Amino acid sequence: MLALALAARTADWRNVLGGSVELVPTDSYYYIRFARLQQLAFPRFEPFDPYINHPTGASIIWPPLHTWGVALFLALGAGQPERTAAWVGPAVSLIELGLLSLLIRQWWGRGVALGTLALLALVPAGVMAGTLGTADHHVHEPTLAALCALLLGRALGQRSVLLGAVTGAVLGLAPLFTTSGFVLLPGLAASLVLAAWLSRDTPGPGVGRVGLSMGLGAAAVLALGVVLFGEPASLTYYGLTSFQPLLALALLAGASGLATLLERRRGWSLQLGLALPCALPLVPELVRAFQHLLLGDPLLAVVMESIPLWKDPDFARELLGPVLLLLPVALAAAGVRLWREREVSLAPVFLGALSLTAASLLQARFTQALVGSAALLIASSLGGVLRGLRPLPQRASVVVLALVGLPLLGEAVPLPRSTEPSAIAPVRSTLTWMREHTPPPSPPWDVRVHPAWGVVAQYDMGHLLVLWAERPAVATPFSQVSVHQSANAQAAAVLGATTEADAYLLARALTARYLLLTPFNELLGRPGQSLDGTISPWLHEHAGLATGERAASGHFRLVHDSAESRRKKPGLPYARLFEVVPGAVLHGRCGPHAPVTAVLELETARGQTLRYELRTTTAPDGSFAFRVAYPTTRDTREADVLARGPYRLDCPGGGGTALVSEQAVREGLAVESAVDLTAR
C-alpha cells in the first residue's frame, strides 16, 4: 500500500522532473527561499523577509518546524534546491503514513490500519498534499488529523490522563508544522462533551480530567512554540501568537468543564472559570477568522483552495472521490455504534470528521485534513459493521467497497507529459534576466538590509520574483495579514491605474523601480472589473507606445521582452519588463503653434522593431518639450530594448536630431535638442 502511495505521489514525474524542475505553483517556490533564510539564521528562526511586500517587508507566518524540515532537505541536496524540494512532499508523506498505520495497527487492528492507509494513500486530496513537486506544509494535515483523533480516542477509551496530555502535546505541535493546525481543536473539544455524556456513569478518572490534561498539554507546547518562534505580545489568529495557547485552553478547558458537569463530578466550575478569561480576549480575532472563512479576504476569494465545496460538487468529487459516498455511511454507522455501544473512542473520529466536513464545505483547503479524519472513520466504522455481518453479506459488502474504491488506483498511473507549458514556465527566463541584468537593490539573502527598490507585478508572480529574480516584490500570494492585504491592494492600484501619471506616482510612492507585466484577466480585489482603460493592457499589448487613445509613455521604459510568446498571440512576448523612470525632458524650438514629432526606433532582443513616437504642439513662443522614457545610448546591460540611433525631430520647415543619456532618463534631466528647428 505504501508502494501505491509512492506511485500516486510521483505519477506526475514527467512534468515535474522532465527537463527543468516544475514545482507545484507557487508556495513551494517561496519555501525554498524561506528555508534558505533559515539556514543562514540557524539556530535562530527568522520570520522577517524584506523582499516580501516591499517597501515594508513582512513577517512570514509559515510553520517553523516544517520550514526547518525543508531546510534539511535543501542541505542534503545542495546545489539543486528545486529538485530537492520536489521530494519533500512524497518523502514526508510516506514516512508519516507508515508510522501512523503502524500505530493504528497496534491499537485498532490490521484491518482498520490497512483500510485507513489505503484511503490516505490514494484519495486525491491526500495525494495532492504530498505530491511530487510540493514542499508545502499541507503535507502534514491528513496524518495530523488522523493521529490526534486516534490518540484522543485511545485516551478516552482508557480514561488515561497521561495519554490525554500526550494528545495535547501533539495537538500543540500541529501549528508548528502547518498553519491549519488549530482547525483540529473544535471537533476534538466537542468529542469530550459527547464522550462524557455517553459514559457519564463509568467509574474511574473522568473525561473532564482527560480533557483538562489535553488542554494543559496543548497550551504548554503552544506557549513554548510562541516564545521560541512567534510573537507572544500578539493575539492575531494567524501565525504563532498567544492566540494559539489561549484558544486551546478556552476550548479544551471549557469542554472539560462541561464534561465534568455531565459526569456530575467536582471541579467543573474551576475548569469553566479557566476557559472564560482565555476566551474573552479572542472574540475580535475569532470574528475576523470567521470572516476569512467566509472569504472576506480578496485573495481568499479568488484562489482555488478557497472554493466552497457546496458550490462546486464536481470539484468535491475530484478532491474526495469515493470518500463522498463512504463518508455519510461511515458517519451513520459510527453514530449508531456511539449510541448503542457507547464506544467513546469513536467520538473524536466522528466529530473530527464532522467538523472538518463543515469546514471543507466552506473552503476546499480543509479537505486535506478531512481526508485524514475521514479515512480513519471509514475504516473503523465500516470495519466494525463488516465484522458483525454473516459471511455472505460480508463478502458482498467487501466486493461493493472494492468496486467503489477501484477508481482510486488510477491515481497511481503515471501521467503523460503535458504538451502545453505550465502557467509559470514562460516567465522564468525573464526573471533570470532580471537577476543577471538589473542592479541588486540589496544583498538578496541578508534580511538586515532594507532593499532600495522593489517590483510591481501581479500577485501570483511574487514568490517567483523573490526566488528566481532575487528582487523584492510588492504583491505576493500571501493573504489575511494586514501587511499582505495592503501591499496587494497597492500593487493592484498601480496595475489598475487609468492614467500613466497616476500609475507613475503610485509606483514611485512604493519605491518600485520595475513593473512586470504578464497575462492576467482580473485585478485582485476588483472582481468582475474589466482591465479596459487601465495601463496594464496598454503596456502589455502595445509596449507603452502611442495608440489611438494614449500618447507614448514618458515614464515606463520597456527594458526586456521575453523570448516566450503568448499562446494566442504569438507575435507578442509573454512577459514584458518596464523600468519606472522620471523621463528626460527634451526641449527645442520651432514655429509658434506648430505640430512637432519626435521618433525613436527601438529594437528588441526578439528581433522586433518598435516605433517610439511622441507628438505635441509648440507654445506661442515656439518652444516645445517632450518627456521621453528611452535613452539613445546602447552601452548598457540593464536593457535589451535599445535605440537604433538618435531621436528624429520634425516640424513644419525643419527637422533635426537629439541624443538622450541614461542619466537624463533616470534622473528626469532636461535635454536640449541638437538642432534649433526654427533655423530651418
NORTA-V353117 format. One record per residue. N is the residue number from 1. OMEGA is omega in degrees with one decimal (* if undefined). D_LAST is the distance of its C-alpha to the last C-alpha in Angstrom with 2 decimals. Layout:
# NORTA-V353117
n->{N/N}
omega->{OMEGA/OMEGA}
d_last->{D_LAST/D_LAST}
This chain:
# NORTA-V353117
n->{1/2/3/4/5/6/7/8/9/10/11/12/13/14/15/16/17/18/19/20/21/22/23/24/25/26/27/28/29/30/31/32/33/34/35/36/37/38/39/40/41/42/43/44/45/46/47/48/49/50/51/52/53/54/55/56/57/58/59/60/61/62/63/64/65/66/67/68/69/70/71/72/73/74/75/76/77/78/79/80/81/82/83/84/85/86/87/88/89/90/91/92/93/94/95/96/97/98/99/100/101/102/103/104/105/106/107/108/109/110/111/112/113/114/115/116/117/118/119/120/121/122/123/124/125/126/127/128/129/130/131/132/133/134/135/136/137/138/139/140/141/142/143/144/145/146/147/148/149/150/151/152/153/154/155/156/157/158/159/160/161/162/163/164/165/166/167/168/169/170/171/172/173/174/175/176/177/178/179/180/181/182/183/184/185/186/187/188/189/190/191/192/193/194/195/196/197/198/199/200/201/202/203/204/205/206/207/208/209/210/211/212/213/214/215/216/217/218/219/220/221/222/223/224/225/226/227/228/229/230/231/232/233/234/235/236/237/238/239/240/241/242/243/244/245/246/247/248/249/250/251/252/253/254/255/256/257/258/259/260/261/262/263/264/265/266/267/268/269/270/271/272/273/274/275/276/277/278/279/280/281/282/283/284/285/286/287/288/289/290/291/292/293/294/295/296/297/298/299/300/301/302/303/304/305/306/307/308/309/310/311/312/313/314/315/316/317/318/319/320/321/322/323/324/325/326/327/328/329/330/331/332/333/334/335/336/337/338/339/340/341/342/343/344/345/346/347/348/349/350/351/352/353/354/355/356/357/358/359/360/361/362/363/364/365/366/367/368/369/370/371/372/373/374/375/376/377/378/379/380/381/382/383/384/385/386/387/388/389/390/391/392/393/394/395/396/397/398/399/400/401/402/403/404/405/406/407/408/409/410/411/412/413/414/415/416/417/418/419/420/421/422/423/424/425/426/427/428/429/430/431/432/433/434/435/436/437/438/439/440/441/442/443/444/445/446/447/448/449/450/451/452/453/454/455/456/457/458/459/460/461/462/463/464/465/466/467/468/469/470/471/472/473/474/475/476/477/478/479/480/481/482/483/484/485/486/487/488/489/490/491/492/493/494/495/496/497/498/499/500/501/502/503/504/505/506/507/508/509/510/511/512/513/514/515/516/517/518/519/520/521/522/523/524/525/526/527/528/529/530/531/532/533/534/535/536/537/538/539/540/541/542/543/544/545/546/547/548/549/550/551/552/553/554/555/556/557/558/559/560/561/562/563/564/565/566/567/568/569/570/571/572/573/574/575/576/577/578/579/580/581/582/583/584/585/586/587/588/589/590/591/592/593/594/595/596/597/598/599/600/601/602/603/604/605/606/607/608/609/610/611/612/613/614/615/616/617/618/619/620/621/622/623/624/625/626/627/628/629/630/631/632/633/634/635/636/637/638/639/640/641/642/643/644/645/646/647/648/649/650/651/652/653/654/655/656/657/658/659/660/661/662/663/664/665/666/667/668/669/670/671/672/673/674/675/676/677/678/679/680}
omega->{175.9/176.2/175.4/177.9/178.1/179.6/-179.9/-176.7/178.3/-176.5/-176.9/-173.7/-179.3/-178.3/-177.8/-173.5/179.3/-176.4/176.1/-176.0/178.3/177.1/176.6/-176.3/-22.0/-177.9/-179.1/177.9/179.0/178.3/177.3/178.4/-176.2/179.0/178.7/174.7/178.8/175.0/-179.7/-176.6/-172.3/9.4/176.5/175.1/-175.2/-178.5/-173.7/177.2/-178.7/-179.5/177.2/178.2/172.9/12.5/-175.2/-166.9/-177.2/170.6/-175.1/-172.7/-177.0/-170.8/-173.5/-175.7/175.6/179.6/176.2/176.3/176.5/178.4/177.4/176.5/-178.8/178.5/179.5/-179.5/-176.9/178.8/178.3/-172.1/-177.4/177.7/178.6/-179.6/-179.5/-176.4/-179.7/-177.5/-179.3/-176.5/-179.6/-178.9/-177.5/177.7/-178.0/178.9/179.5/-179.2/179.1/-178.2/176.3/179.5/178.1/179.1/-179.1/-173.3/-172.0/174.6/-174.0/-177.1/179.2/179.5/-178.4/179.0/178.3/-178.6/-179.9/-179.6/179.5/-177.5/-166.5/177.9/-172.1/-179.0/176.7/177.4/-179.7/-177.7/-177.3/-175.4/176.2/-179.9/178.2/174.7/-171.9/-176.9/-179.5/179.8/-175.8/-167.6/178.0/-177.0/178.2/179.6/179.6/-176.6/-179.0/177.4/179.3/-178.4/-179.3/176.7/177.9/179.6/179.0/179.1/-178.4/-174.1/-175.1/177.3/179.5/179.2/173.7/177.9/177.4/176.9/178.2/179.3/177.8/178.3/177.2/177.6/-174.5/179.6/175.7/178.8/-179.3/-178.3/-178.3/-176.0/-176.0/-178.6/177.8/-172.6/-173.3/-179.0/-179.7/178.0/179.7/-178.8/176.7/-179.6/179.5/180.0/179.1/179.7/-178.9/-174.5/-173.0/-179.7/-178.7/179.0/178.9/-179.9/-177.3/175.8/179.6/178.8/177.7/-179.1/179.8/177.5/177.0/179.7/179.4/178.1/179.5/-178.1/-179.3/-179.7/179.4/179.2/177.4/178.6/179.5/179.6/-176.2/-169.8/-168.2/-175.9/-177.5/-177.1/-176.8/175.6/179.1/-172.6/178.8/178.9/-179.1/178.9/179.3/175.2/-173.7/178.1/178.6/177.8/178.9/178.9/-178.3/-177.0/-173.2/175.6/176.7/178.1/178.2/177.5/177.2/178.4/179.3/177.5/178.5/179.9/-179.8/177.6/179.5/175.7/-176.3/-178.7/178.4/-179.7/177.4/177.0/175.6/-176.3/-172.5/179.8/175.6/-174.7/-172.0/-179.3/-174.8/-172.6/180.0/-179.7/176.9/176.3/179.3/178.6/179.1/176.7/177.5/176.6/177.9/174.1/177.0/177.5/-174.9/-177.9/177.8/-176.6/-174.7/-176.2/-174.8/-175.7/177.7/179.8/173.8/-175.9/179.8/178.5/-172.8/-179.0/179.3/177.7/177.8/177.8/179.9/-177.8/-168.8/177.6/-177.0/176.8/177.3/178.9/-173.0/-175.1/177.8/178.3/-179.5/177.1/178.7/-179.6/179.5/177.9/178.0/-179.9/178.2/-177.5/-173.9/-171.7/-177.5/-178.3/-170.8/178.8/178.1/-175.2/179.3/179.4/-178.1/-176.1/174.5/178.3/-178.6/-178.7/179.2/173.2/178.4/179.0/-179.0/176.4/179.3/177.2/-176.1/-177.2/-176.0/-179.5/-179.5/173.5/178.9/-180.0/179.5/179.4/-177.8/-179.7/179.5/179.3/-178.3/-177.7/-176.3/-175.5/179.1/174.8/177.5/177.8/-178.3/-179.3/-178.9/-178.1/172.4/-172.9/-175.7/176.4/179.6/179.5/179.6/179.8/178.1/178.6/179.5/178.9/179.0/179.4/178.6/-177.7/-176.6/179.9/179.6/179.3/177.5/177.8/-176.9/179.9/-179.3/179.8/178.3/176.7/-179.7/178.6/-179.6/176.2/178.4/-176.3/-175.6/-177.2/-176.1/-177.5/-173.3/-177.7/178.9/179.8/174.8/176.8/178.6/-178.8/-174.5/-171.3/179.1/-178.7/-179.8/179.4/178.1/171.7/-168.3/-177.4/178.2/-175.3/-178.6/-177.1/-179.7/-179.2/-176.5/-178.7/-179.6/-176.2/173.2/177.1/173.7/-171.5/-175.4/175.1/-171.0/-178.0/-179.0/178.1/-174.5/178.9/-174.0/-179.2/-175.3/179.6/-177.0/179.8/174.7/-178.5/-179.3/174.9/175.3/-178.4/174.8/179.4/-174.2/-177.8/177.0/-178.7/-179.1/-178.8/178.7/178.2/179.9/177.1/178.2/178.3/177.5/-177.6/-178.3/178.8/-178.1/177.1/178.8/-178.4/178.8/179.9/-179.9/-178.9/178.9/179.2/179.1/177.9/177.6/-171.1/177.4/-179.6/-176.5/177.0/-178.3/179.6/173.5/-177.9/170.2/-173.2/-172.2/177.8/179.6/-179.8/179.2/-175.8/177.5/-178.8/-178.6/175.5/179.8/179.7/176.9/-178.6/-172.3/178.2/177.9/179.4/-175.8/-177.0/-170.4/176.7/-179.4/178.5/-178.3/173.7/179.2/-176.1/-173.1/170.8/178.8/-174.7/174.0/-175.9/-177.4/-175.9/176.4/-179.5/-178.7/169.0/-179.7/175.9/179.8/-178.2/174.1/-172.2/-176.7/179.1/-173.7/178.7/-177.9/178.0/178.5/-177.7/174.8/-179.2/180.0/170.5/178.8/-173.7/173.4/-178.7/176.7/178.5/-176.0/-176.3/173.9/-179.8/176.4/176.8/-179.9/176.8/-178.3/174.6/-179.7/179.2/172.5/-176.9/174.7/176.8/-178.8/173.3/-178.1/177.9/176.3/-178.6/-179.6/177.4/178.1/179.8/178.9/-171.8/177.3/-179.9/175.0/177.4/-176.8/176.3/177.8/178.9/177.6/-179.5/175.4/177.5/173.0/168.9/-173.3/-175.8/-173.2/171.7/177.8/178.8/-178.9/-175.6/178.2/174.3/-176.7/177.2/171.4/166.8/-166.4/178.7/176.3/-179.3/179.0/172.3/172.1/-177.7/-178.0/170.2/-178.0/176.5/-180.0/179.8/-179.9/-178.7/177.7/175.2/-178.2/-177.5/174.1/-177.9/-179.4/-179.9/-175.1/-177.1/177.5/-176.7/176.3/-179.7/176.9/178.0/-174.2/-175.8/174.0/-172.5/178.0/-178.4/-176.4/*}
d_last->{87.36/85.19/84.14/83.06/81.19/79.34/78.58/77.21/74.98/73.59/73.29/69.49/69.37/67.29/64.37/64.87/65.55/64.11/61.16/59.40/61.59/60.96/62.60/63.31/60.19/59.41/61.95/63.41/60.13/60.09/63.75/62.71/60.44/62.98/65.81/63.87/63.22/66.99/67.70/65.67/67.39/70.96/73.60/71.61/70.08/66.44/65.29/61.98/58.81/55.53/53.60/54.97/53.38/50.70/50.17/53.84/55.61/58.90/62.57/63.57/66.84/67.85/71.46/72.09/74.93/73.14/70.02/72.20/73.64/70.20/69.53/72.77/71.68/68.37/70.28/72.51/69.55/67.24/64.07/64.09/63.84/62.89/65.53/68.10/67.18/67.61/71.35/71.94/72.77/75.26/76.97/77.48/78.48/81.14/82.61/82.93/84.32/86.90/88.12/88.20/90.21/92.72/93.27/93.68/96.13/98.14/98.45/98.19/99.16/97.70/97.07/94.94/93.05/92.34/91.28/88.97/87.44/86.92/84.95/82.93/82.22/80.92/79.86/76.06/75.21/77.28/75.72/72.20/73.13/73.79/71.90/70.29/66.81/67.57/68.16/68.43/71.28/72.46/74.51/77.25/77.67/80.07/82.46/82.28/83.12/86.06/87.26/87.37/89.24/91.62/92.35/92.94/95.10/97.22/97.44/98.59/101.04/102.65/102.07/100.70/99.13/97.98/96.24/94.67/93.18/91.93/90.32/88.63/87.35/85.82/84.33/82.92/81.32/79.62/76.58/76.12/75.63/73.80/72.01/74.20/77.48/78.34/78.54/81.88/83.50/84.21/86.17/88.19/88.97/90.14/92.38/94.36/95.34/96.23/98.27/100.14/101.02/102.23/104.37/105.27/108.95/108.45/110.13/108.43/105.10/103.09/99.72/98.45/99.20/97.41/94.37/94.36/94.51/91.58/89.59/90.37/89.56/86.21/85.29/86.30/84.19/81.23/81.51/81.56/78.50/76.63/77.53/76.56/73.41/72.42/71.96/75.35/73.86/72.09/73.68/70.91/72.46/70.06/70.33/73.14/74.00/77.22/76.87/78.31/81.68/82.13/81.61/84.11/86.67/86.08/86.53/89.23/91.24/91.06/92.15/94.89/96.12/96.39/98.09/100.58/101.28/101.95/104.26/106.10/105.75/105.11/101.76/99.55/98.69/97.56/95.28/93.77/93.47/91.44/89.15/88.30/86.59/84.67/83.43/82.38/79.34/78.05/77.81/74.10/73.10/75.39/73.70/70.28/71.66/73.02/69.65/68.04/70.88/69.89/66.26/65.01/62.30/58.94/59.24/62.93/62.20/60.08/61.60/64.17/66.92/67.00/67.78/71.03/73.45/75.11/71.87/71.43/74.76/73.10/71.51/74.91/76.59/73.99/74.63/78.38/79.76/83.55/83.68/82.74/86.04/88.19/87.16/88.66/91.87/92.00/91.44/94.30/96.57/95.84/96.45/99.85/100.80/99.80/101.91/104.92/105.12/103.50/101.48/99.39/97.62/95.66/94.43/91.34/90.44/90.93/89.04/86.40/85.55/85.76/83.39/80.85/81.07/80.13/77.21/76.01/76.11/73.60/71.41/71.63/71.07/74.77/76.07/76.17/78.67/80.42/81.04/83.02/85.28/85.58/86.58/89.37/90.50/90.61/92.44/94.98/95.74/95.81/97.71/100.34/100.60/101.03/103.80/105.74/105.67/108.32/107.57/106.45/104.08/102.84/101.96/100.34/98.25/97.13/96.06/94.10/92.37/91.55/90.03/87.98/86.65/86.20/82.51/81.78/82.39/79.13/77.38/78.62/77.20/74.13/70.90/68.75/65.39/62.67/60.17/57.50/55.78/56.89/54.86/53.75/53.56/49.94/48.62/50.42/47.87/45.12/47.40/48.30/44.61/44.24/47.17/45.82/42.11/41.80/42.96/46.46/46.60/50.11/52.99/53.67/57.46/57.94/58.70/58.77/55.01/52.79/49.70/46.31/44.81/45.87/44.90/44.81/46.18/48.70/52.14/53.66/51.32/52.64/55.55/53.56/50.70/53.11/55.04/52.67/49.44/51.32/48.86/49.87/49.92/49.63/51.46/54.54/57.51/59.66/60.84/63.43/62.75/60.59/58.07/57.57/57.23/54.72/52.50/52.59/51.67/48.71/47.38/47.90/45.94/42.88/43.22/43.93/41.16/39.28/35.98/34.07/34.13/37.92/38.44/36.39/38.35/41.64/40.93/39.97/43.17/45.09/43.25/42.45/39.96/40.14/40.57/42.53/42.49/45.35/46.79/48.70/49.63/50.69/50.07/53.08/54.73/52.99/55.24/54.20/50.76/48.01/45.05/42.78/40.18/40.45/37.98/40.43/40.00/36.21/36.10/38.84/37.83/34.02/33.45/31.66/28.75/27.25/29.81/30.28/31.91/30.23/26.84/26.58/28.62/27.31/30.80/32.61/31.47/33.26/34.86/37.51/38.60/42.28/43.41/45.89/44.87/46.05/49.12/48.04/44.33/44.27/40.50/40.18/41.33/44.47/43.14/39.74/39.23/36.51/35.82/35.51/32.62/30.94/27.54/24.63/22.24/18.63/16.42/12.76/10.70/8.78/9.99/13.81/16.04/13.48/14.79/13.63/15.32/16.39/18.51/20.94/23.53/26.97/30.12/33.61/36.88/38.04/35.51/33.54/29.78/28.44/25.04/24.09/21.57/20.69/19.14/18.60/17.25/15.47/17.74/17.87/16.09/13.15/14.68/15.85/18.30/19.87/23.35/23.59/26.97/26.13/25.32/23.70/26.61/29.38/32.13/34.09/37.47/37.16/35.12/35.16/32.25/29.42/25.68/24.86/21.63/18.88/17.31/14.49/12.12/10.58/9.64/9.03/5.82/4.67/7.33/9.29/12.94/15.54/19.15/21.92/25.41/28.80/29.64/26.70/27.70/31.38/31.13/28.40/26.22/22.75/19.96/16.55/13.76/12.93/9.14/7.83/5.68/5.49/3.78/0.00}
